[in-house]
Amino acid sequence: MFTLLAAGAVIFSVLLFVESRRIDSGPDAEDFACSRVVDRSPDEVASEARDWVTGEGVASWGGGSTVLCCGVDELQPTINLCISSDGVDWVLDERRLKETGVSVLTTYGPSPAVEVAYSGGREEVGGLLVELKESVIEIPQDSKCIGYGDTL
């Protein structure tokens, strides 16, 4: 009886741990490209080790200080800041940055889209995007960000 109770306690503890590290998946996370993005994601980002998490098309580093989610909704044209980093265009969600202090960037052009949420310093975002380049570069970019000078 004691062995059965101990085994049940261990299983319950493991399930609690797994649930506490679960990250919600994007609506298109089952796309094969998302599994490639996660497989190609580095072991370390922003000097933080990769976390063990569950969820389709997701990765996390530093206890959730950086979270990557593939298969999120693709962006429509926007006036938000676009950052081009090593051939990948990322759009900063300025509203979420103001509300939460978290830098949330979503690829612009690739399908499926990839979102990265980073709660560290804003000056570190550029380096973070360079570190994640190899994860997302294989998704073809169908459209690119344009600036005011591109429209004249």
C-alpha distance (Angstrom), angle and dihedral (degrees) to the residues before:
residue distance angle dihedral
M1 . . .
F2 3.83 . .
T3 3.83 90.7 .
L4 3.79 90.5 52.5
L5 3.82 91.7 50.3
A6 3.82 91.6 47.4
A7 3.81 91.6 49.9
G8 3.80 90.2 48.8
A9 3.82 90.9 50.5
V10 3.81 91.3 50.6
I11 3.81 92.7 49.0
F12 3.82 90.9 47.2
S13 3.83 91.1 50.0
V14 3.81 91.7 49.9
L15 3.81 91.2 49.4
L16 3.80 90.8 50.3
F17 3.80 90.6 50.9
V18 3.80 93.1 48.0
E19 3.79 92.2 48.1
S20 3.81 91.5 49.0
R21 3.82 90.0 56.6
R22 3.80 96.7 44.7
I23 3.81 117.1 123.3
D24 3.78 120.3 -161.0
S25 3.79 113.3 -113.2
G26 3.79 126.4 -128.9
P27 3.82 118.5 -108.7
D28 3.83 92.2 -103.7
A29 3.82 97.0 38.6
E30 3.81 92.4 121.5
D31 3.82 90.3 68.2
F32 3.82 109.4 118.8
A33 3.82 89.4 -125.5
C34 3.82 89.2 63.8
S35 3.79 92.6 57.5
R36 3.82 87.6 51.7
V37 3.81 90.8 50.0
V38 3.80 91.5 53.2
D39 3.82 93.0 43.4
R40 3.81 90.7 51.5
S41 3.82 94.4 46.2
P42 3.80 113.3 116.8
D43 3.79 125.8 -108.2
E44 3.80 89.6 -124.2
V45 3.81 132.5 35.5
A46 3.81 126.3 177.7
S47 3.82 87.9 -2.7
E48 3.82 90.1 -59.4
A49 3.82 126.3 119.3
R50 3.77 121.7 -118.5
D51 3.80 115.7 -96.3
W52 3.76 127.8 -134.3
V53 3.81 105.3 -114.2
T54 3.77 139.0 158.0
G55 3.77 126.6 -133.9
E56 3.79 134.8 93.5
G57 3.81 115.0 -84.5
V58 3.81 96.0 0.9
A59 3.80 138.2 121.1
S60 3.79 132.9 175.6
W61 3.80 138.3 -167.0
G62 3.79 135.1 -167.1
G63 3.79 97.6 19.2
G64 3.78 91.1 -53.7
S65 3.81 98.5 -43.3
T66 3.81 86.1 124.7
V67 3.81 120.5 31.9
L68 3.80 126.1 -179.3
C69 3.79 119.4 -162.2
C70 3.80 120.8 -176.8
G71 3.79 123.1 -162.2
V72 3.79 97.5 39.9
D73 3.80 121.4 148.6
E74 3.79 112.5 -69.8
L75 3.79 115.2 -113.6
Q76 3.75 124.3 -109.8
P77 3.82 118.6 -141.8
T78 3.79 108.4 -65.2
I79 3.78 142.3 176.9
N80 3.82 91.9 -133.1
L81 3.79 118.3 117.6
C82 3.81 113.8 -76.9
I83 3.79 119.5 -156.1
S84 3.79 119.1 -163.7
S85 3.79 109.7 -154.3
D86 3.80 120.5 179.5
G87 3.80 94.1 -32.3
V88 3.82 96.9 -41.0
D89 3.81 121.5 105.3
W90 3.82 116.3 -144.3
V91 3.81 125.8 -174.2
L92 3.81 119.1 -149.6
D93 3.81 115.5 -137.4
E94 3.79 96.1 -133.7
R95 3.82 94.1 -176.1
R96 3.81 92.8 56.4
L97 3.79 90.9 45.3
K98 3.82 90.8 55.1
E99 3.82 93.4 44.4
T100 3.81 100.5 43.2
G101 3.81 108.0 12.6
V102 3.82 88.7 -123.2
S103 3.81 118.5 127.2
V104 3.81 106.1 -132.1
L105 3.80 114.0 -174.0
T106 3.79 126.7 -178.7
T107 3.79 126.8 -167.1
Y108 3.78 113.7 -109.9
G109 3.79 116.3 -145.1
P110 3.81 105.2 10.1
S111 3.78 120.0 104.7
P112 2.99 116.4 -119.8
A113 3.79 95.7 36.9
V114 3.80 122.5 -135.9
E115 3.80 124.9 -145.5
V116 3.80 126.1 -160.4
A117 3.80 122.6 -167.3
Y118 3.80 115.3 -164.1
S119 3.79 123.5 -177.1
G120 3.81 96.2 -173.9
G121 3.79 128.9 94.0
R122 3.79 117.3 -47.1
E123 3.80 91.2 -129.5
E124 3.82 88.4 65.3
V125 3.83 96.0 56.2
G126 3.82 95.3 89.8
G127 3.80 92.4 55.0
L128 3.79 90.3 46.2
L129 3.81 91.4 55.3
V130 3.80 90.7 50.1
E131 3.82 89.6 51.9
L132 3.83 90.7 52.1
K133 3.81 95.7 45.6
E134 3.81 95.2 98.0
S135 3.81 89.5 52.7
V136 3.81 95.4 58.0
I137 3.82 107.5 22.1
E138 3.82 94.4 90.9
I139 3.82 92.7 64.2
P140 3.82 105.0 92.4
Q141 3.80 113.5 -116.1
D142 3.82 108.7 -133.5
S143 3.79 96.1 -177.2
K144 3.79 137.2 17.8
C145 3.76 136.1 -144.9
I146 3.76 114.7 -98.8
G147 3.77 129.7 -158.6
Y148 3.75 132.6 -146.8
G149 3.82 90.8 -92.1
D150 3.82 90.2 56.9
T151 3.81 91.8 60.9
L152 3.80 98.3 55.7
